[in-house]
Amino acid sequence: MTTCSRHPENKASLQCRLCSDACCDECTMRLGLCSRCWYKALVVVVVVMVIVSYTAWYALL
């Protein structure tokens, strides 16, 4: 039985798709990511959206 990497008292329900850490139900977010990787992915998406919007805005001027 594997345990959660953040909550050792909980049984792991899956492994994160990015970092391969064992995650319990409390740590698991959408798309099979742990909460740490989920927030990292959100930051990357926001940064990409900002870059694309600035590129589109200045390309139209």
Helices and strands as residue ranges (DSSP letters): E 14-15, E 22-23, G 30-32, H 35-60
